[in-house]
Amino acid sequence: MKNRRSFIKTSALAGASLPLFNIGTAGAAPSEKVNHASFGANGMAWSDINSLARHEHFNLVAVCEVDDSRLGKVKEAFPKARIYKDWRILLEKEHKNLDSVNVSTPDHMHAPIAVTAMKLGLPVYGQKPLAQTLYETRRMMQVAKETGVVTQMGIQLSSSTYERLAVRMIQDGIIGKIKEVHIFSNKTWGDPNPRPDRSDPVPESLDWELWCGTRPKPSYINGYYHPGQWRKRLDYGTGTLGDMGCHIYSPMFGALGFRAPLAVRSVGGTPNEYNWAVNEQLEYIFPQTKYTAGKTTKVTWYDGSLRPPQEIREQVGGNIPAQGSVFVGTKGALLAPHSGLPKPYPLEDFEGYRYPKFPARHHYKDFINAVRGEDIKPIADFYEYGGPLTETVLLGGLASRFPNEVLKWDAKKLRFTNNNAANEFIRCDYRKGWEVDGLS
């Protein structure tokens, strides 16, 4: 497959600079293996590798991982895969051998890696949130459209029967037009404490320079950033909202046809200088669609220990799960647990209700099949679905920096119309030497 793509121009990797490529496009023939590279080897990356590997045509060619201590499972399961620490070098050396990649790194490196891969003509399976900032997300959408590569965001439950049932039930109008939505997660990816005033030795297995990548390089603190805890940090993660919002907002997005809110307001926890907040509560206002009751629809997000008010909980039986959504309609309410069967209320009004049936879908297999050239469109592509969904999620995190202020959003111009200070957080600066073509 190495000769399937036509390269017009390349430039060598120099220091921390990135290669620039102009490419032709091609898809893998249905009979061929899909040669794949993973950015990340453990955690969510390991989950993604295993899920993609269930496809009989998947072939893991290369893996990029900045911490050698996290390579054990990949090396055991895929001993022939070539190992890299620097994602730029992997793409420089392997791009002609690849048909697709997954980007399953900490949030701050999603856009740099994915945009570079797409500009090489490589299909991308990208973990949620699509990027760390609104500007990065918009650029990922634009590059995906410009290149025409296959894309899929890692919100695997959007392909599940449960979520698709919720979407279908709402669009079928069984609870009428939607008046309001309440979305919640019990996760606590925030930290009210200041950054510890200390510096620890960097483990020999970890390349701290590469881990920090485009964002600031502070002193290393054992267990504070890596692994996992980066989700809490403003410079590298996106908090509980970024971790779970793309998952749990998805039923609402799919069902109601929302793409961009008109405004957002934070009425919960606020971040400090270093970390995202816990107990966030956000109120979005969306414009009317054919599935909603009024000219606008209010959507409220709660995380940590916060939950919808009692009167909302009582509309769906009084108890709600740890994570999920409540849709309040003109004819009833729908409880959509995260990864659970949706149920309409009041129950007595829906006795004998038969859930609709439809063919099953598989989030990861759909991606590989699309890469192979089959006539299937991934359900959470970057341009039409994953990008707008991520932008909505990230707007909430940004709003938490400006508590109790109604931020009016102009999605077309990618800016707030009434708060210039908030516009300063739409994009971030990359470290010198880490500029990325198409993003910086």
N, C-alpha and C positions, 0 to 999 in steps of 0.2 A: 504493500500500500504506500510505500514511501514516495512513489513517483506520481501519486494521484493528484497532487496539488501543484499548481503553477505559481512559482515565486518570481516576482518581477524585480524586487529590490530587497536586499538584506544589508544590515550593518552589524558588525561584530560587537559583542558585549565588551564594554570598556569600563573597568572599575564598577561603580554602582549604576552606570547608565543602562538603559534598557534597549533591546533590539527593536528596530522599526521594520515592519514587513508590509508589503502589499501582496495580496494573495488572490488567487482564483478560488472558486468554491467547487466542492464535489462531495458526494455522499458515499458511504461504504456500500458496496454491492451486497445484496441480501445474503449471499452465500459466504461472505467473508467474516472473519473475526473482527470485532471492534477492539482495536488496540488503544488502551486507556492508561491515563496517568492520574494519580491521586495526589492532591496537595493536602497533606496531613496523613498520619498513619495510625492514630489512636483516637479514642473518644468518638466524636461524631464521625470523623473520617473513617474509622474502622467500621462503624455501623454502615456507612455509605458504601464502602468497598464490598462488604459482605452482601449487602442488598443488591448491588449491581452485579456481583459475581454469580447470583442465582440465574442470570441469563446465560444460556448455553453458548452464546457467541462472544461473551466478554473475555478479554485477555488483558490482565494487568501487566503493563510494560515497565512502568516506572512509578516511583513514589518519592515525594519530597517531604522531609521531616527535619525540623531544626533541632530536635532532641533525640539523640541516639538511643536513649533509654526507653523510648516509646516505640521502637521499631520491632520488638520481639515477635508480636503476633503476625505482623505482615511478613517478616522474613520466614517464619515457620510455615505460613499458609501459601505464600507466593515466593518461593526461593529464587526464582528466575528474574524477579522484578529488580530493575536497577534502582539504586538508592542515591538520592541527592539531598543536600542540605539547603542549597540556594535555588529558589523557584525560578529565578531568571536563567540560571545555567541549565536547569532541566529543560525549559522551553527552547533555549538556544540549541541544545544538543539533540533533543528528542522530537521537536515539532514535526519533522518529516515522517516520523515513525508512528505518529499518533492519529487517532480518529476522534477522540473525545477526552475530556478531563472532568474531575470533580474538584471543587474548591471548598474544603471543609476545615478551614483554618479559623483562628480568632477573627472577630468581625472586621477589625481594622485592615486586614489584608485581603478581604473578599474582592473588592473592586480592582486593586492593582493587578492581581493575578488574573481575574476573570476577563477584564478588559484586554489585557495583553494577549490572553489565549484566544479570545474571540477575534481580535485583529489578525491573528494567525490563521483564521478560518476554522478554529476548533470549537465544536459544540461543547457547552458547559452545563454541568449539573452543579448549581451553586447553592450552598447552604443558606438558610435564612438567618438574619435578615439579608436581603440581597447585598447591601453595603452598609457602611457605618454612618454615612452622611446623606442628606438629601441630594446634594450635587452629584456625589458618586453614583447614587441610585439612578438618577436621571441619565447620566452618561452611560451606565450599563444598559439601560433601556434603548438609548439611541444607537449604541454600538451593536447591540443585538439586532436591531432593525436594519442598520446599514449593512451588516455582514450577512444577514440571513441565516446564521447558523442555528442549529437546534439548541434550545435552552430549556431548562427546567429548574425551578426553585425547590429547595428541599422542604416542602410542606407536604409530606407524603400522605397525610390524612385527607388532603383535598381530593385524592383519588379513591378514598375509602368509601365503602357502601354507606357507612353512617353519615358522613358529611354530605354525600350526594343525596341521601334521603332527606336530610334537613333542607337542602336547597330545593329539591323537587316539591316537598310538602309546602314550603312557603310560596313557591311560584305557582303551585296549584291552587293557592288561596284557601287552604283548609282553615286557617285562623284569620282570614280576611286580609285587609291591607295592614301593613306594619306601621305601628304608631311610635314605637321606641324599642331600643335594643340595649341590653345590659350584658357585658362581657367581663369575665373574671378569671383570675389565676392566683393560686395560693403560693406561688414561688416568691422568693425574696432575694433576687439578684441585685441587692443594693447594700450600701454600707454607710452608716451615719458618722463613722469615725474618721479622723484625719489620717493621712498616710503616715505609717510609723517612721520615726526619725532614726533610721539605721540603714546599714548597707551590709549585705551578706555576700559571701563568695559565690560566684556563678558556678553551677555544677559543670564538671568537665564535659558532660554529655551535651550540654546546651550551648548553642550559638546565640547569645543574647542580642547581638547586633541584628542578626537576621530575624529573630523573634519580634523585636521592636519594629523593624521594617520602616515603613513610611512615617511612623508616628514618633513621639519623643522617646529618647533613650534615658530613663532614670537609672539610679542605682538599683541593683537587683536586691529584692527582698524575698527570702525563701518562702514559698507558698502564697505570696501576696498576688502575683500575677499568673504564674504558670505552675501547674496546669489548672484550667477551669476558672480560677477566680478572676480572670481578666473581664468576665462578663460584668462585674461590679464597677469597673474602672472607666471613667469618662473617656480616656484617651484610646481605649482598646475595645470596649464592649458597648452594649446598648441596653443594659439592665434587664429587668424582668420583661419589660415591654418588648424589647428586641428579641429576647429569647422565645417568648411564648405568643407575642402579639400576632405575628404572621400566621401562626397556627390557628389561633382562636378567633381572629378577625375573619379568617377565610370563609367560614360558612355565611357570614353576613355579606361579604363581598360577592360571593358566588350567587347568593339568593336574591339580593336586592339590587345588584347592578351598580353599586357604588364604585367610584373611581377616585374622587378627590373631595375632601370636605371643604365647606365654605369657611369654617372657623373651628378653632380648638381652644379649650381653656383647661388649665390644671387647677384642681381644687384639693389636691392631696400632698404627698411628700415632695420635698424639693432636694435636688442634689447639692452636695457641698463642693468644695474646690476640687476634689479628687474622684468622687464616687457618685454613682446613681443613687436615687432615693429608694426607700422601701415604702410600702403603703401608698402607692400612687393612685390617684383618681383623676380621670380625664374625661372631659365632656366635648364631644365632636358634634358639629352640625353639618348634615349632608343635604344636598338638594333633592327634591322629589324625584322618584322614579315611578314606573308603572306599578311597582309592588308596594309602594308606601302610601300612607293615608293623607298626610298634610303636605304643605308646600316645602317643609323641611322636616328632617327626622333627627332626633337626638340619640346619640350612641354614647354610652358611658362605660369606661374601663375601670376596673378595680383590681389591685393586686395586693400581695401580702395578706394581712389579716382583714382587709376591707372586703365587703360584700354588698350586693344590691340591697336596698331597703326592704323591710319586712313585707310591705304590701306587694312588692314584686315577687318575693319568694313565695308568698301565699298563693299567688296566681298559678304556680307550678307545683303545688302540693306541700309547700312549706319548707322542704329541704332541697338544697342544691348541692351538686358535686363540688370537688375541689377546684375544678376548672371547667369552663364551658360558657354557654350563652343562654339568655332568655329573650325571646322575641315576643313582644306584646302586640297583638293584632286587634282588629275591630271585632273579631268573632271568637277570640280565645287567645291562648298563649302557647308557645312551643319552647320546651326545655331541650337544648342541644348540648349534652355533656361532651367534653373533649374526649374523643375516642369512645363514644357510647351511643346507644340507640336514642334518637330523638323521640320525644313524647309530647303529644298535644294535650292541652288542658282547657276546660275541666274534663276529667276523664269520662264522666258520664255522658258528655256530649259526643264522645268519639267511640262509643261502644260499637264493636263490629268493624271499626276502621281497618282497612287492609293496606298495608304498606305497598307502595309501587315497586315494581321489579324492573331491573335493567341490567345489561351486561356488566360484569366486573371489569375494573381497570386496575392496573398495577403501575404505581408511580415510577419506579425505577425501570421496569421493563418497557414502559412506554417510551422513556428517554432513549434506551438502547435501540429499540425498534425504529424510532424516528431517525436516529443516527445511521442506521443500516439502510435507510431509504424507504422504509415502509410508509404507507399513507396514513399516518396517525399524528395528531397534534398533541404534544404534552399539555396537560391541564393547567400547569402553572408556569407558562413561558415568561421570560423576563419582560418583554415589551408590553403585552396586553394585560397581564395579570400580576405576575410577581413584583414587577416594578411599582405599579400604582399601589399595590397592597403594602409594600415596604415603605413607600413614601408616607402613607397614612400612619403607619406605626411610628416612624421616625418623627413625624410632626408632634406626636404626643410626648415623646421624650424631650424634644426641644422645648415644648410648651412648659414642661415641668421646671424649667429654669426661670420662668416668668409667672409665678403663682398668681392666680386669680385675675389674670389679664386675658381678655378675649383677643386672640390673635387671628386676624382675618387673612385668609390664604388665597393667593392668586396662583393656582397650579400651573397655568400656562407660562407665566413669567418666573415661576419658581421663587416666589418671594412673598413676604408678608406686606400688606399694604398699609399697616398702621403701627409698625414697630421696627424701626431700623436696627435697634440693638439685637433683636431676635434674628434678623437677616445675617448677622455676623456669624451665626452658628450653622448656616446652611451648608457651608463647606469648611474644610480644615486645611491647614498648611501641611505640606509634606516636608520631611527633613531634607536638608541640603544633601544632594547626592542620591536621593531616592525619588526624584521626579519620574513620573510615569507618563509616557506618550498617550495622549487621549484623556488624561485626567488632571495633570498639573497645570 
